[in-house]
Amino acid sequence: MELNKEQILIDRLLLKEEAAWKELFEVYSGNLTYVCSRYILDKDNVHDVLQNSFIKMFRSIESFQYRGNGSLRAWMSRIVVNESLTFLKQNSDFKNFVDDSELPDITMDEEPDLQQIPEAVIMEMIRSLPEGYRTVFNLFVFEEKSHKEIAEVLGIAENSSASQFHRARVTLAQKIKEYKRLKIAQYE
């Protein structure tokens, strides 16, 4: 059976080959920056978290298990998400920003239509969410974590996770509605 490029790169990484680590960085740093910036807004902090993530990858490459094409990217993304969450926990009052017991309930009229909205605009809307909403939304939508898993990872109540996700969705729906309203107004 012929080895694919990813398997060959992994073998080189296991040998701690410096050129392989440079190649890994060149190939994956853009995607991993994108993953990290879903959680962390400041570019310098994103850079620091990515640096810590690559150090963690270097130190734990022996524990990586190849499970097919794409498993290396998934492993690295998981490390970046975990490092991003660690950063957030260390640099903000995580329990307070997900405490929404005093906020009134809000409802969403209907699922927003994302047609004709560029992905970059949607991602910027997600990045503009308050930190708690954004973190829970990203974990639920992009990392496909359950509210129970999110609660465990963040050290919050499961219903707080569900509430934060609901509020994130409503806030995004409002942002999308406003974006579309402004676009229509532009053409009138």
C-alpha positions in Angstrom: 0.0 0.0 0.0 1.3 3.4 -1.0 1.8 6.1 1.7 0.1 9.4 1.0 1.6 12.8 1.6 0.1 13.2 5.0 1.4 9.8 6.2 4.9 10.7 4.9 4.8 14.0 6.7 3.8 12.3 9.9 6.7 9.9 9.6 9.0 12.8 9.1 7.5 14.7 12.1 8.0 11.6 14.3 11.7 11.7 13.4 11.6 15.4 14.6 12.9 16.4 11.2 13.1 20.2 11.3 12.1 20.6 7.6 8.9 18.6 8.3 7.9 20.9 11.0 8.5 23.9 8.8 6.4 22.2 6.1 3.6 21.5 8.6 3.6 25.1 9.7 3.5 26.4 6.1 0.7 24.0 5.0 -1.6 24.3 8.1 -0.9 27.6 9.8 -3.5 29.5 7.8 -6.3 27.1 8.6 -5.2 26.9 12.3 -5.1 30.7 12.5 -8.7 30.7 11.2 -9.7 28.2 13.9 -8.0 30.1 16.7 -9.4 33.5 15.6 -12.9 32.1 15.9 -12.3 32.1 19.7 -9.7 34.9 20.2 -10.0 38.3 18.6 -6.6 40.0 19.3 -4.1 39.1 16.6 -1.1 39.0 19.0 -3.0 36.6 21.3 -3.9 34.4 18.3 -0.2 34.4 17.4 0.7 33.4 21.0 -1.9 30.7 21.2 -0.8 29.2 17.9 2.8 29.2 19.0 1.8 27.4 22.2 -0.2 25.0 20.1 2.7 24.2 17.8 4.9 23.6 20.8 2.3 21.2 22.2 2.1 19.4 18.8 5.9 19.0 18.7 5.9 17.6 22.3 3.0 15.2 21.7 3.5 14.1 18.1 4.3 10.6 19.4 0.8 10.3 20.8 -0.8 11.1 17.4 -2.6 8.2 15.8 -3.1 8.3 12.1 -6.8 7.4 11.3 -6.9 8.3 7.7 -6.6 11.3 5.5 -7.4 14.5 7.4 -6.7 13.1 10.8 -3.6 15.2 11.2 -5.5 18.4 10.6 -8.3 17.3 13.0 -5.7 16.5 15.7 -4.0 19.9 15.2 -7.3 21.7 15.2 -8.3 20.0 18.5 -5.1 21.2 20.0 -5.6 24.8 18.8 -9.2 24.8 20.2 -8.0 23.5 23.5 -5.2 26.0 23.7 -7.7 28.8 22.8 -10.0 27.7 25.5 -7.2 27.6 28.0 -6.2 31.1 27.0 -9.8 32.3 27.4 -10.1 30.7 30.9 -6.8 32.3 32.0 -7.5 35.7 30.6 -11.1 36.4 31.4 -13.6 35.8 34.1 -15.2 32.9 32.3 -17.9 32.1 34.9 -19.1 35.8 34.8 -19.4 36.2 31.1 -21.6 33.2 30.7 -23.9 34.2 33.6 -27.1 35.3 32.0 -29.5 34.7 34.9 -30.5 38.4 34.8 -31.1 38.7 31.0 -34.6 38.5 29.7 -35.6 35.6 27.5 -35.4 36.4 23.8 -36.9 34.5 20.9 -36.0 34.0 17.3 -38.6 34.6 14.7 -37.2 32.1 12.2 -34.0 30.7 10.9 -32.1 33.4 9.0 -31.5 32.8 5.3 -27.7 32.8 4.7 -28.0 32.9 0.9 -26.0 35.7 -0.7 -24.1 36.5 2.5 -20.3 35.9 2.0 -18.8 33.5 4.4 -16.3 36.1 5.6 -19.2 38.4 6.6 -20.8 35.6 8.5 -17.5 34.8 10.3 -17.1 38.4 11.2 -20.6 38.4 12.7 -19.6 35.4 14.8 -16.4 37.1 15.9 -18.4 40.1 16.9 -20.5 38.1 19.4 -19.8 38.6 23.1 -17.1 36.2 24.3 -19.4 33.8 26.0 -21.8 33.5 23.2 -19.0 33.2 20.6 -17.2 30.5 22.6 -20.3 28.3 23.1 -21.5 28.9 19.6 -18.1 27.8 18.1 -17.9 24.7 20.3 -21.4 23.7 19.4 -21.4 24.5 15.7 -17.8 24.0 14.6 -16.5 21.5 17.1 -19.9 19.6 17.3 -19.8 19.4 21.1 -23.0 18.8 23.1 -24.1 21.2 25.7 -23.0 18.7 28.3 -19.5 18.5 26.8 -19.3 22.3 26.5 -20.4 22.7 30.2 -17.6 20.3 31.3 -15.0 21.9 29.1 -15.9 25.5 30.3 -16.8 24.6 33.9 -20.3 26.0 33.5 -23.8 24.6 33.9 -25.2 22.7 31.0 -28.3 25.0 30.9 -25.9 28.0 30.7 -24.3 26.5 27.6 -27.7 26.0 26.0 -28.8 29.5 26.9 -25.6 31.1 25.6 -26.0 29.2 22.3 -29.6 30.3 22.0 -28.6 33.9 22.6 -25.8 33.7 20.1 -28.2 32.4 17.4 -30.7 35.1 18.1 -28.0 37.8 18.1 -26.6 36.4 14.8 -30.1 36.3 13.3 -30.5 40.0 14.2 -27.1 40.8 12.6 -28.0 38.9 9.5 -31.4 40.7 9.2 -29.7 44.1 9.7 -27.0 43.2 7.1 -29.7 42.2 4.5 -31.7 45.4 5.3 -28.6 47.5 4.7 -27.8 45.7 1.5 -31.4 46.2 0.2 -31.2 49.9 1.2 -28.0 50.2 -0.8 -29.7 49.2 -4.0 -32.8 51.4 -3.6 
